[in-house]
Amino acid sequence: MFVTSLFVLASFTAPEEIKTNPQSMIWLVPLVAAIAVAYKATKVPKISARSFLRETVAVFGSIVAFIIVAALVLHALAWLITE
């Protein structure tokens, strides 16, 4: 058990290399999901499963949509500057 714990802790000593390609945006999905759940958990006055899930999905979708729009705008801007 102790050796396994050391191996798990040792894996956090080197950063994960994330390349700069469109597929690397997949790494954002768990982060955005955690942010949406934590944000809604702190903002909803009364938590019921149905409304919490609906509002969390709405926040998740809006964050992902904003990230996609921002990425497309930045990509277009970089293309205009470099061409």
For each residue, the residues with C-beta under 8 A, 3 or more apart:
1: 4 5
2: 5 6
3: 6 7
4: 1 7 8
5: 1 2 8 9
6: 2 3 9 10
7: 3 4 10 11
8: 4 5 11 12
9: 5 6 12 13
10: 6 7 13
11: 7 8 14
12: 8 9
13: 9 10
14: 11
15:
16:
17:
18: 24 27
19: 23 24
20: 24
21: 24
22: 25
23: 19 26
24: 18 19 20 21 27
25: 22 28 67 71
26: 23 29
27: 18 24 30 31
28: 25 31 32 64 67
29: 26 32 33 64
30: 27 33 34
31: 27 28 34 35
32: 28 29 35 36 60 63 64 67
33: 29 30 36 37 60
34: 30 31 37 38
35: 31 32 38 39 63
36: 32 33 39 40 56 57 59 60 63
37: 33 34 40 41 56
38: 34 35 41 42
39: 35 36 42 43 59
40: 36 37 43 44 52 55 56 59
41: 37 38 44 47 52
42: 38 39
43: 39 40
44: 40 41 47 51 52 55
45:
46:
47: 41 44 51 52
48: 51 52
49: 52 53
50: 53 54
51: 44 47 48 54 55
52: 40 41 44 47 48 49 55 56
53: 49 50 56 57
54: 50 51 57 58
55: 40 44 51 52 58 59
56: 36 37 40 52 53 59 60
57: 36 53 54 60 61
58: 54 55 61 62
59: 36 39 40 55 56 62 63
60: 32 33 36 56 57 63 64
61: 57 58 64 65
62: 58 59 65 66
63: 32 35 36 59 60 66 67
64: 28 29 32 60 61 67 68
65: 61 62 68 69
66: 62 63 69 70
67: 25 28 32 63 64 70 71
68: 64 65 71 72
69: 65 66 72 73
70: 66 67 73 74
71: 25 67 68 74 75
72: 68 69 75 76
73: 69 70 76 77
74: 70 71 77 78
75: 71 72 78 79
76: 72 73 79 80
77: 73 74 80 81
78: 74 75 81 82
79: 75 76 82 83
80: 76 77 83
81: 77 78
82: 78 79
83: 79 80
